[in-house]
Amino acid sequence: MAEIGRISIVVAFMITAYLTVASAVGAHRRQADLLASARNGVYLSAALVSLAWGVLLHAFIVHDFSLMYVARYNSRDTSLAFSLSGSYAGQEGSLLLWAWGLSAALLIVTLQFRGKLKSLMPWVTTVMGFVLTFFLGLLTLFSDPFTRATAAIPAGQGLNPLLENVGMLFHPPALFAGYVAFTVPFAFAIAALITGQLGNEWLQATRRWTLVAWALLGLGNLLGAQWAYVELGWGGYWGWDPVENSSLMPWLTGTAYLHSAVMQRRRGMLKVWNHALIIITFTLTIFGTFLTRSDLLASVHTFGETRVGPAFVAMMAVVVLLSVVLLWIRRPLLQGESELDSLASRESSFLLNNLLLLGAAFAVLWGTLFPLVSEAIRGVKITVNASFFNQVVGPILLAVVVLMGICPLLAWRRVSFGRLAANLRLPLLAALAVAAGGFALNARQPYALLALAGCGFAAGTVLLEFYRGSRAQGKIQGKNPLLALAPLVRGNQSRYGGYMVHLGIALLAMGVVFSMGFKTEREVTLYPGQEAAIGGYRLMFDGLSTSQEGRKESLAAELELYSGNQHLGTMSPSKEFFQGFKTPNTEVAIYSTPTEDLYLILNSWSADSANLRLVINPMVSWIWIGGYVLLLGTAVALWPEARVRRKEEPRLAVEAAR
């Protein structure tokens, strides 16, 4: 089986290299037989990479420890789910997952546009084939997942205990899928530059791919934050770790691209900008993949020293160089069809939004790479801590949230200041209400109150838009506004899906502001029978307990939780010791409500005492709620519209609501 997997990768590498060249030559010479051969190569390459991926999964299922990679990331007492997740826990498997996803994306795109976009598709195949060849080349030359073990490991080493969390089942695949999906709009953008077909055709063709990529990358980041919150035991969910940053940056630039693409489709503006943004976004996905597979920066996520780093650097250099050359050659054809008519317009808000998002991405990139820059200049690697990102990136993203609330109140081309002032009244009231609520909850810091007001303003704008639209729809159809809401959304899925995304971001930002700005914590040492209080909670320490399960031994502090005289349950923060791993794993205990989380960490212990860190994180659950509202809005925007011709009422309702 291992030989089948290895041969599949090598043959897929050769076939993909062939189809990449054949598609380019066939497009240049207009040779239909070469193009047909390249398409057949796509099918065969996808089948071979799928076979290799299936062989690797089979090796993990049957615990084939004759393979070095399987022995390192699997063990006989690992559950089936985590055995399967071990297939992408290391460098070799994750690269194969990347290649498999990309081969599947290339196959889907080939089938989706077969007989369509005949001048663009060969070059799309060439670009995606080039990227797939790169990953298959890494697997063939540097990172073979089917290498035989030199020494027997009868029971397997098993996953790092930190990875035995439900987040491992979904977080990495979501990120990989987002990275892969962003390859599609990048390939279409490069194909448009090569062919000179620089209208809106390539944008329309890739709109859903871009939304899916953006949503998957957002989901991956959200799941990663939840995983860190419940598993790492430090009381937070985002530590500005270099690898965390590497997945955030393409999401930020992808957000900017989604907005500026609307301007090109609507007004024929920002053509150069759109190409630049999707090139930057794709390059950042490769950078994120590279950073995880190098030891350049200290991170809990990296795979350590590997041989693939220089290859990734070369790949990024080629992508940037060729893209810049193509942009320079085609710049006369990328002139905008219209200009900004007014600063008080939706176009100007979109442009400012783009600049802020790009500025945030650059600030994250600078903070991430600063240790390397400082080492190159001064010979000392200076690490940038979380306070830099909070102080620099935080205000930029807050400005994005505020602008997100202003944008829907602006019309295309221009809006009168009188109309704008009238539109601002209710959102400003919402901003004041949220800030007042924060003040009532003992928020006194000016920055925190300002941030809460910004979140309330954005949420208020979205709710106002839904209210206006449903009221107008109700008047037209003679319905109750609440009953008119569903047909309104169905008739304008892109618009109202986007509004739901904005609402989700506002809720998420509100949760971040509360949880970071108003956290309460204390450290206590307790003996059996002693109590500790924090917020409105009392904790009584009953003592320490131990348990054994497979290769895991646990030591837990047992505490009874009370609110006043009401018993809320037992909380058991613990340390877990795994055979073969020296460092214990921290297992936190969390009591969660809609308004706050009580978060307990067992720091240390003695024969009859436990040292505990007690934390109250306000409004953390609203981060997850906001994130899933964001994903729901994306699903609404993506949902296929009815094939029958849409009625005019939804459009009229929107116009009446403006």
Helices and strands as residue ranges (DSSP letters): H 2-29, H 32-61, H 68-73, H 80-85, G 86-88, H 91-112, H 121-141, G 161-163, H 166-195, H 201-231, H 242-267, H 271-292, H 309-330, G 331-334, H 346-378, H 386-406, G 407-409, H 417-440, H 446-477, H 481-491, H 493-517, E 520-526, E 531-534, E 537-549, E 552-563, E 566-571, E 574-578, E 585-587, E 589-592, E 596-605, E 610-618, H 621-638, H 649-657
